[in-house]
Amino acid sequence: MTKREQILLSIEAASQRIGTTWPLYSFVASNPLSGYEKLSFENAVKEAEHYLKSKSYPSASVYRTALENNHIDKSILEGILREAEYYDNPEAYLNQMENAPQKTSQPQSKLDVIMTKWLAVFMDEGMAEWQMPNKEKGFFKAWKALASYDKDIGKPSLKHVPDDSVDAIEQVLSAHNISNYNELFTAHISALPGWTGYIKHRTNTNTVWQQQFPITIEDYLAVRLTIANHLGFSLEVDKKPKEDTPDTKLKHLWLKAWEKTFQDKLTLNLASQAAQNTLENKADLPDAQMVFCIDTRSELIRRHVEASGNYETFGYAGFFGIAADYQHYQEDISVKSCPPIVGSPYKITEAPLENTSVKDEAFKRNKKVATSKTRILKRLKNMLPSSFGFVEGSGAFYGLSLVAQSFMPKVFLKLKNDKNEYESFCEPQITYNDTTQKAIALEEKVAIVKSGFDLMGWEQFAPLVLFVGHGSKTANNPFASSLDCGACAANPGRHNARLLATLANDKDVRRVLAKAHNINIPKSTIFVGAEHNTTTDEIELFDNQVPETHKMSLKALKDNLLKAQETATAERLGVTSGSIALAQAKSINWGETRPEWGLAKNAAFIVGSRKLTASSNLDGRCFMHSYNWKLDPEGKALEGIMGGPMVVTQWINNHYYFSTVDNDKFGGGSKVTHNITGHYGVVQGNGGDLKMGLPLQSLKSTDTDMYHQPLRLTTIIHAPLERVESILRKNKHLQMLLDNEWMYLKVMDSSDKNTIRTYTKNFNWHPEKINVSKVKIENVKVTNIDIN
Amino acid sequence: MKANPLDQLNKRSTLSKVLIPLTWFIFLLSAGLIVYYFSAFPSWRLGGWIHINGFSIVIYAVVSFFSGIVQMYSANYMKGFKYQNKFLLLCLAFSLSVMLFVVSNHVVLMVLFWFLMGAIMSKLIGIDSEWKEAKHASKFARTNYYGGTLCFALGIAILVFTTGAFSRTEILLNLESAVQWQITLASLFILTAAIIQSAIFPFHRWLLSAMTSPTPASALMHAGFVNGAGILLTLFAPVLFKANILLLIFIIGGVTAIVAQFSKLLQVNVKQKLACSTIAQMSFMVMQCGLGFFSAAITHLILHGFYKAYLFLTAGEEVKNALPKPPETIIIKPLQAVVITLSAILGGVFFSFLTGKGIALDSGLFLTFIVAITVGQVVYNILNHANVAGVTKLIITPILIIAGVGVYALVFNGVTLLMYDMPMANVAVELTAVHIIFGIVFLIAFHIMLSGIYRKIPWLYVKLMNVSQPLNKSVISFKTK
């Protein structure tokens, strides 16, 4: 192996030590420690603590609160502690954890400051009018061309430094006596994990910015090591700590106790539902059926929608199985509209309906005017000396805007967004995502529709079937996209929902479904796309194509959805009256940092029929995917669910976990001092590392009080055990996640009287003893909400 | 029903509920007084200590307006922040210290409240006391402010010594009897205090390092605190005239304006970009003082306050998924050039007509010149970039210009009228070669920006980038947070 290859391999390995930082315009909740998943959770966080200087467990005070609120059951905790040979009482261990010495670390900060300066200007995505010169040559070369003017590093002469970044790294290394490249690279890459994580994002997804202005981890290291060398910094890195501190072991046990407390409640709940024997009852035909995303926020709205009328609801990944990019009609960009782990062979585009050319032209005109308005304003603000005159001429109007935003945000918003929604006159279409842009073949359309019904275990069709995507509406919120549909790569799910409805309404599609697949959709059934606004719980229907015959039932449905909105917001916000107005106010308030809670509190993923959960209030803590084990004898659908949604929910869950336990490192810190950089990310205050995760306000109700409970995900699948096991055996990656305890898996074994069994390492299934008879089943569907 | 733990997130805190109406009451009271007295605003005195006139009430209205807006915003924005109440009280204390400063007449009060403004602002910058970077930023700002206070105190002390008076109004009355070199020295100290507060070069770095303060505090800082130079120079306008340093003030402002505006172009994060813009705008305000038009400077600080407060409070909207765009090339066709020049002249004439500036051959011309170039710029941009029909352009262009220039002139005239009893606040100075040179420099800078030549000068890029960096320790210090 040449030295070059050795360097490249070491860099590759070292890059696994950091996570990926996603841009805020498409915020993906990913596990920041995904590169450590080959290790057990306990060892992985220990490694991460060393490399990233991060915290890995909730703090002692969080555990104390959880214990006081009975979120950690005392007897469960004592049991777990005793098993691990800790015989004192919990209070003593709490004190021990509280008094544990804090680790302090001192990274080389000058190097970090210089690096952030250059990284920020290079990776800018259009914020600066004057971009870093020579950007198109790539980071290392562009930096080299400018570095000789940089007084921060003493205006060095870099003539002897090679042009290629790996050569440059080699040159620095040969000047020092370094044996372990891996450790060295890891230390330098993880010194600024947010920024290097964004480099990873750019190289992994090869964004348009990356294509024009390439940057690699090699470039980063070359610049960093060259500067370090030039400033005479030592390249030594601190060695691994030998022993793990006793309190991490304790903290791990407390976490387990907390998780077990939650799991016991949940399994008890599910087991009692199963024991009621209601699972086998065939339901009457509902007035309408609605498909929601597996998102935890759907749990709440589904409960309230079901309570508002004779409706059946399903859970399905919110991109509705359409692996596509979306060509925006409003802006000239194309965005991913399916999970980032899935490719996009298709593209969704919009086409105006017949006889809507007037509307369409008006829309396009407005769009053009809006673009030129932004452009002209930008130029006037930038130019000398018009910027001074501009401020004087427009200052008074900004004054009026301040008043309007503060006192009449609704009116202000209306004046600002005069554009009409294009969904009212457009229909989505699906094409191949290549240069041909041809409409896709009929069989492929059929396959998309069919797989939806297969995965959800669909049995009968109501006259109205709604595909409900979801999106959020918040104001002045850099993290807006973190509240949108994760399955649509942090975009609103409306486009995919509308498209699936269009496909399912297609006569040819229905014909093939009936003929080739024995899926008979009655003529009277109409599919409608919709979107659940998770900030206000409004469900917007895209019903411009619904025939007259269904207008009456549609009207009734809309009325009930309004009722559901009222009760849902009342429960979510904890108020008894004016809940819709309050939710709407939060959604448009420019000073609101907690417009909604996103997926906070998520803790479990339930795969099975809605009947298992229909009469429980799961408090928005569960992802739910519909699944009917009877209709899936070969386990194909289940394999799809476990390989797709289950992994994604684990990502989301781990993201929330780590963002919560170390908000400064893995999260975004407080919104109060955020500073948006480059149009894609935030830094705290004056700069520093790029933030890689959710902000404090998405996870905690105050700076000190928790909202999200940091628990690892528990997946519960209702299916024959054997089927689940064979899927795990086939998919080593899934088995690894379970064996390493990144998540839990429980199976409600339909082949054995619905006994619940918990997976433990190497296919040991541990049965749970649940005494259902003691439990009084309450109908807690919509509890204690008094609406006046 | 049990208490909802999230209740506090659904409503305003008790402190906010008290302070917000109180602030708006002060605003309405000031606005009411302005409307009631307008051009004949009386002046009230409390011995040699307090002096209230039209100018102070203008500042009252402005400060209470910003304070009200920022408090309403913070009532939501700062929810759950561990120092929420401390933050609200500091904001209130800051507003009060500005208000007390502008009505202070006794020199001891003036120095005291000037000091308090800085002390409170530095507390806001470092409000998160567990955050090392914020601590450094706060300390750095404090050092600057205390230095400013010291300069101010020295300047005042010299004035007291040379005029024998202890109140500002009396000092101004006794100027004739004072020793010239002492006046000059005093005004240089006062000028230094002023430009420290307004973050003018070489004292700009504290502002660029002050993003550790919560967003609404930044709004207050950029719409309120940094206006210090405008207010201070206005209050001591006759001293500056007497010391004959107006041209120096003009030059300091002019140089910083150009450097800051170019630095703004290369900023990649929203708050630093706004900070560079603030520095440029404050420099322009200082230039206006240097032209002898202190009332224009006050007008500028008010209008800029609206503009900058709005941009800070909406700074969270800057996340965008955009495509790379090559820099635009500028082509002005001959016919367009004629139209642009013509409309620029018309715009200038319109402004002159409304304000009486630029009629005589004095520094008023410079003010009109800026307005004219802006009008030309607006016309150019609409001609070239607006995606609307020709007829529409023909209609909206004059409307926009008349509205913009008209409203500006209106505010300017109003402020000037209210400041009628401020000595030497609106006196044109002689037009000198320096003014003309700066006019030409502005035109050249304008041309450089249009043509984009600056993009081809890498050393300038690095130079400006380094000049506009925050204090190192306020970016990343030894991070143990």
Interface residues (C-beta under 8 A of the other chain):
Chain A: P23 L24 Y25 S26 T104 S105 Q106 P107 S109 K110 D112 V113 T116 K117 A120 V121 D124 E125 G126 M127 A128 E129 W130 Q131 M132 P133 N134 A145 L146 Y149 D150 K151 D152 V208 W209 Q212 F213 E331 D332 I333 V335 R365 K368 V369 T371 S372 R375 I376 R379 L380 K381 N382 M383 L384 P385 S386 S387 F388 G389 F390 V391 E392 G393 S394 G395 A396 F397 Y398 G399 S401 L402 V403 Q405 S406 N476 N477 P478 A480 S481 L573 G574 V575 L582 N589 W590 G591 E592 T593 R594 D664 S670 K671 V672 T673 H674 N675 I676 T677 G678 H679 Y680 V683 Q684 G685 N686 G687 G688 D689 Q697 K700 S701 T702 D703 T704 D705 N784 D786
Chain B: M1 N4 P5 L6 D7 Q8 L9 N10 F65 G68 I69 M72 Y73 S74 A75 N76 Y77 M78 K79 G80 F81 K82 D128 W131 E133 A134 A137 L208 S209 M211 T212 S213 P214 T215 P216 A257 I258 Q261 F262 K264 L265 L266 Q267 V268 N269 V270 K271 Q272 K273 S277 A280 Q281 F284 T299 H300 I302 L303 H304 G305 F306 Y307 A309 Y310 L311 L313 T314 A315 G316 E317 E318 V319 K320 N321 A322 L323 P324 K325 P327 I370 V371 I373 T374 V375 Q377 V378 N381 I382 H385 A386 N387 V388 A403 G404 V405 V407 Y408 V411 F442 A445 F446 M449 L450 Y454 R455 K456 P458 W459 Y461 V462 K463 M465 N466 Q469 P470 L471 N472 K473 S474 V475 I476 S477 F478 K479 T480 K481
